[in-house]
Every structure is written in C-alpha cells, then in structure tokens.
C-alpha cells in the first residue's frame, strides 16, 4: 500500500484511468489514522474490495470521479477512521 497525504492521493486519482482506478483504505498506525492508495485492479486489492469483512475501504476512484466529493470523503475517512 502507498500511504500518502490527501493531496498526493487526489493527484493519483485525478490521473487514474477508469481501467486502472485507485482504491483507498484507512489504516490505523500507532496513534494515527492514515490513508493508503493502491491500484484497485490487483488480485489482492480485488479480494479486499469484495471481502464482506473489509471495513476500511473508503472507495474506488478514477479521473471521472467528482474531485470535490472524493476529497470530502477522504477527509472524513481520515478524521473519523473510516
């Protein structure tokens, strides 16, 4: 996974094609909450996305996603832990 700031993750999302979207997960590290952005189409990520026990998925996004709404969702996930 690739931990990043909201700004960095938004850059990845804005450049992601619909065929290679970005999945964002919330990860709890020590006393902080971090956002991790990964390619959504890998086997591992697809397993995580479709696993009913996965509770830390924020969403799957690409350049067609509404940037304002995505950024709100990422901030909410970061601040609330998902």
N, CA and C atoms as an extended XYZ file, in Angstrom:
246
Properties=species:S:1:pos:R:3:atomname:S:1:resname:S:1:resid:I:1 pbc="F F F"
N         0.835       -1.177        0.000 N   UNK     1
C         0.000        0.000        0.000 CA  UNK     1
C         0.875        1.234        0.000 C   UNK     1
N         0.307        2.319       -0.399 N   UNK     2
C         1.048        3.560       -0.528 CA  UNK     2
C         0.398        4.638        0.331 C   UNK     2
N         0.987        4.885        1.486 N   UNK     3
C         0.467        5.919        2.373 CA  UNK     3
C         0.764        7.284        1.775 C   UNK     3
N        -0.215        8.171        1.856 N   UNK     4
C         0.008        9.496        1.298 CA  UNK     4
C        -0.917       10.532        1.894 C   UNK     4
N        -0.587       11.773        1.600 N   UNK     5
C        -1.453       12.867        2.012 CA  UNK     5
C        -2.685       12.884        1.112 C   UNK     5
N        -3.691       13.587        1.529 N   UNK     6
C        -4.884       13.719        0.697 CA  UNK     6
C        -4.519       14.345       -0.640 C   UNK     6
N        -3.652       15.321       -0.621 N   UNK     7
C        -3.225       15.966       -1.861 CA  UNK     7
C        -2.560       14.966       -2.810 C   UNK     7
N        -1.655       14.149       -2.292 N   UNK     8
C        -0.982       13.147       -3.124 CA  UNK     8
C        -1.963       12.112       -3.667 C   UNK     8
N        -2.873       11.677       -2.821 N   UNK     9
C        -3.859       10.690       -3.252 CA  UNK     9
C        -4.789       11.285       -4.303 C   UNK     9
N        -5.184       12.537       -4.119 N   UNK    10
C        -6.040       13.186       -5.112 CA  UNK    10
C        -5.334       13.294       -6.457 C   UNK    10
N        -4.041       13.556       -6.452 N   UNK    11
C        -3.285       13.608       -7.705 CA  UNK    11
C        -3.311       12.253       -8.392 C   UNK    11
N        -3.125       11.198       -7.634 N   UNK    12
C        -3.176        9.848       -8.215 CA  UNK    12
C        -4.557        9.570       -8.795 C   UNK    12
N        -5.601        9.934       -8.064 N   UNK    13
C        -6.969        9.686       -8.523 CA  UNK    13
C        -7.265       10.484       -9.795 C   UNK    13
N        -6.873       11.747       -9.814 N   UNK    14
C        -7.148       12.609      -10.975 CA  UNK    14
C        -6.450       12.123      -12.236 C   UNK    14
N        -5.408       11.307      -12.073 N   UNK    15
C        -4.677       10.773      -13.223 CA  UNK    15
C        -4.987        9.309      -13.511 C   UNK    15
N        -5.824        8.707      -12.698 N   UNK    16
C        -6.128        7.282      -12.854 CA  UNK    16
C        -7.180        7.057      -13.937 C   UNK    16
N        -6.887        6.152      -14.826 N   UNK    17
C        -7.863        5.843      -15.874 CA  UNK    17
C        -8.951        4.938      -15.297 C   UNK    17
N       -10.109        4.910      -15.931 N   UNK    18
C       -11.175        4.026      -15.472 CA  UNK    18
C       -10.769        2.546      -15.501 C   UNK    18
N        -9.805        2.203      -16.334 N   UNK    19
C        -9.328        0.818      -16.401 CA  UNK    19
C        -8.317        0.492      -15.310 C   UNK    19
N        -7.816        1.515      -14.650 N   UNK    20
C        -6.841        1.324      -13.578 CA  UNK    20
C        -7.129        2.293      -12.438 C   UNK    20
N        -8.282        2.120      -11.773 N   UNK    21
C        -8.666        3.045      -10.701 CA  UNK    21
C        -7.811        2.855       -9.448 C   UNK    21
N        -7.986        3.776       -8.533 N   UNK    22
C        -7.275        3.770       -7.257 CA  UNK    22
C        -8.260        3.420       -6.138 C   UNK    22
N        -7.885        2.444       -5.318 N   UNK    23
C        -8.672        2.098       -4.132 CA  UNK    23
C        -7.998        2.762       -2.936 C   UNK    23
N        -8.806        3.319       -2.047 N   UNK    24
C        -8.267        3.980       -0.862 CA  UNK    24
C        -8.799        3.268        0.379 C   UNK    24
N        -7.880        2.940        1.263 N   UNK    25
C        -8.202        2.272        2.518 CA  UNK    25
C        -7.730        3.124        3.684 C   UNK    25
N        -8.394        2.999        4.821 N   UNK    26
C        -7.969        3.647        6.061 CA  UNK    26
C        -7.159        2.621        6.840 C   UNK    26
N        -6.018        3.040        7.305 N   UNK    27
C        -5.160        2.175        8.123 CA  UNK    27
C        -4.846        2.896        9.423 C   UNK    27
N        -4.898        2.145       10.511 N   UNK    28
C        -4.583        2.713       11.822 CA  UNK    28
C        -3.171        2.301       12.193 C   UNK    28
N        -2.300        3.275       12.312 N   UNK    29
C        -0.898        3.048       12.666 CA  UNK    29
C        -0.604        3.761       13.975 C   UNK    29
N        -0.298        2.992       14.988 N   UNK    30
C         0.000        3.533       16.303 CA  UNK    30
C        -1.155        4.429       16.744 C   UNK    30
N        -0.928        5.709       16.877 N   UNK    31
C        -1.982        6.614       17.335 CA  UNK    31
C        -2.553        7.465       16.207 C   UNK    31
N        -2.203        7.150       14.968 N   UNK    32
C        -2.673        7.973       13.858 CA  UNK    32
C        -3.503        7.150       12.875 C   UNK    32
N        -4.252        7.849       12.077 N   UNK    33
C        -5.034        7.242       11.011 CA  UNK    33
C        -4.436        7.704        9.695 C   UNK    33
N        -4.133        6.751        8.825 N   UNK    34
C        -3.522        7.077        7.550 CA  UNK    34
C        -4.382        6.562        6.410 C   UNK    34
N        -4.268        7.220        5.273 N   UNK    35
C        -4.949        6.779        4.060 CA  UNK    35
C        -3.933        6.107        3.160 C   UNK    35
N        -4.303        4.947        2.641 N   UNK    36
C        -3.435        4.194        1.745 CA  UNK    36
C        -4.124        4.047        0.401 C   UNK    36
N        -3.425        4.428       -0.651 N   UNK    37
C        -3.964        4.357       -2.004 CA  UNK    37
C        -3.216        3.277       -2.776 C   UNK    37
N        -3.969        2.397       -3.424 N   UNK    38
C        -3.380        1.296       -4.187 CA  UNK    38
C        -4.120        1.141       -5.507 C   UNK    38
N        -3.490        0.442       -6.445 N   UNK    39
C        -4.191        0.130       -7.684 CA  UNK    39
C        -5.331       -0.831       -7.353 C   UNK    39
N        -6.521       -0.500       -7.801 N   UNK    40
C        -7.708       -1.288       -7.445 CA  UNK    40
C        -7.813       -2.601       -8.196 C   UNK    40
N        -7.105       -2.739       -9.297 N   UNK    41
C        -7.289       -3.912      -10.142 CA  UNK    41
C        -6.331       -5.062       -9.866 C   UNK    41
N        -5.534       -4.988       -8.811 N   UNK    42
C        -4.672       -6.121       -8.492 CA  UNK    42
C        -5.509       -7.226       -7.853 C   UNK    42
N        -5.014       -8.436       -7.901 N   UNK    43
C        -5.746       -9.573       -7.334 CA  UNK    43
C        -5.993       -9.347       -5.842 C   UNK    43
N        -4.955       -8.940       -5.122 N   UNK    44
C        -5.074       -8.725       -3.667 CA  UNK    44
C        -6.101       -7.644       -3.353 C   UNK    44
N        -6.036       -6.535       -4.067 N   UNK    45
C        -6.973       -5.439       -3.795 CA  UNK    45
C        -8.395       -5.852       -4.139 C   UNK    45
N        -8.581       -6.566       -5.228 N   UNK    46
C        -9.920       -7.038       -5.581 CA  UNK    46
C       -10.466       -7.970       -4.504 C   UNK    46
N        -9.612       -8.814       -3.939 N   UNK    47
C       -10.047       -9.689       -2.845 CA  UNK    47
C       -10.483       -8.852       -1.651 C   UNK    47
N        -9.704       -7.824       -1.328 N   UNK    48
C       -10.053       -6.951       -0.202 CA  UNK    48
C       -11.355       -6.198       -0.464 C   UNK    48
N       -11.516       -5.687       -1.678 N   UNK    49
C       -12.718       -4.923       -2.021 CA  UNK    49
C       -13.968       -5.787       -1.896 C   UNK    49
N       -13.886       -7.018       -2.340 N   UNK    50
C       -15.064       -7.899       -2.368 CA  UNK    50
C       -15.240       -8.741       -1.113 C   UNK    50
N       -14.321       -8.610       -0.169 N   UNK    51
C       -14.428       -9.341        1.091 CA  UNK    51
C       -15.443       -8.631        1.989 C   UNK    51
N       -16.514       -9.339        2.385 N   UNK    52
C       -17.525       -8.680        3.230 CA  UNK    52
C       -16.993       -8.243        4.590 C   UNK    52
N       -15.847       -8.768        5.002 N   UNK    53
C       -15.269       -8.384        6.288 CA  UNK    53
C       -14.377       -7.147        6.197 C   UNK    53
N       -14.115       -6.661        4.986 N   UNK    54
C       -13.308       -5.458        4.819 CA  UNK    54
C       -14.138       -4.245        5.221 C   UNK    54
N       -13.693       -3.576        6.281 N   UNK    55
C       -14.431       -2.423        6.781 CA  UNK    55
C       -13.670       -1.114        6.606 C   UNK    55
N       -12.453       -1.193        6.061 N   UNK    56
C       -11.639        0.013        5.976 CA  UNK    56
C       -11.529        0.584        4.563 C   UNK    56
N       -12.342        0.103        3.636 N   UNK    57
C       -12.342        0.635        2.276 CA  UNK    57
C       -13.085        1.966        2.242 C   UNK    57
N       -12.406        2.994        1.784 N   UNK    58
C       -13.037        4.305        1.627 CA  UNK    58
C       -13.780        4.342        0.296 C   UNK    58
N       -13.144        3.831       -0.755 N   UNK    59
C       -13.784        3.799       -2.062 CA  UNK    59
C       -12.785        3.526       -3.161 C   UNK    59
N       -13.325        3.388       -4.372 N   UNK    60
C       -12.515        3.181       -5.571 CA  UNK    60
C       -12.811        4.345       -6.504 C   UNK    60
N       -11.756        5.025       -6.940 N   UNK    61
C       -11.917        6.269       -7.672 CA  UNK    61
C       -11.025        6.314       -8.907 C   UNK    61
N       -11.433        7.126       -9.894 N   UNK    62
C       -10.600        7.401      -11.064 CA  UNK    62
C       -10.852        8.837      -11.505 C   UNK    62
N       -10.259        9.218      -12.631 N   UNK    63
C       -10.335       10.618      -13.062 CA  UNK    63
C       -11.750       11.080      -13.379 C   UNK    63
N       -12.699       10.166      -13.530 N   UNK    64
C       -14.095       10.557      -13.764 CA  UNK    64
C       -14.828       10.875      -12.464 C   UNK    64
N       -14.245       10.507      -11.340 N   UNK    65
C       -14.875       10.744      -10.043 CA  UNK    65
C       -14.949       12.236       -9.754 C   UNK    65
N       -15.996       12.645       -9.053 N   UNK    66
C       -16.164       14.038       -8.667 CA  UNK    66
C       -15.109       14.386       -7.623 C   UNK    66
N       -14.130       15.202       -8.011 N   UNK    67
C       -12.986       15.505       -7.149 CA  UNK    67
C       -13.394       16.134       -5.823 C   UNK    67
N       -14.378       17.000       -5.843 N   UNK    68
C       -14.823       17.663       -4.606 CA  UNK    68
C       -15.404       16.636       -3.645 C   UNK    68
N       -16.235       15.762       -4.158 N   UNK    69
C       -16.858       14.730       -3.315 CA  UNK    69
C       -15.825       13.721       -2.813 C   UNK    69
N       -14.894       13.346       -3.674 N   UNK    70
C       -13.847       12.402       -3.263 CA  UNK    70
C       -13.007       13.006       -2.144 C   UNK    70
N       -12.610       14.254       -2.294 N   UNK    71
C       -11.790       14.890       -1.264 CA  UNK    71
C       -12.539       14.970        0.067 C   UNK    71
N       -13.821       15.277        0.027 N   UNK    72
C       -14.639       15.292        1.257 CA  UNK    72
C       -14.637       13.916        1.904 C   UNK    72
N       -14.813       12.895        1.078 N   UNK    73
C       -14.868       11.522        1.584 CA  UNK    73
C       -13.531       11.116        2.206 C   UNK    73
N       -12.432       11.502        1.568 N   UNK    74
C       -11.114       11.178        2.109 CA  UNK    74
C       -10.869       11.891        3.434 C   UNK    74
N       -11.235       13.158        3.512 N   UNK    75
C       -11.054       13.907        4.762 CA  UNK    75
C       -11.894       13.310        5.888 C   UNK    75
N       -13.119       12.944        5.568 N   UNK    76
C       -13.999       12.341        6.567 CA  UNK    76
C       -13.425       11.012        7.058 C   UNK    76
N       -12.927       10.204        6.123 N   UNK    77
C       -12.344        8.915        6.484 CA  UNK    77
C       -11.106        9.093        7.358 C   UNK    77
N       -10.258       10.048        6.978 N   UNK    78
C        -9.044       10.327        7.751 CA  UNK    78
C        -9.385       10.792        9.171 C   UNK    78
N       -10.376       11.677        9.265 N   UNK    79
C       -10.729       12.265       10.556 CA  UNK    79
C       -11.534       11.319       11.446 C   UNK    79
N       -12.326       10.437       10.823 N   UNK    80
C       -13.203        9.550       11.590 CA  UNK    80
C       -12.737        8.095       11.607 C   UNK    80
N       -11.672        7.800       10.890 N   UNK    81
C       -11.175        6.437       10.870 CA  UNK    81
C       -11.952        5.515        9.967 C   UNK    81
N       -12.767        6.051        9.076 N   UNK    82
C       -13.482        5.343        8.011 CA  UNK    82
C       -14.922        5.642        7.975 C   UNK    82
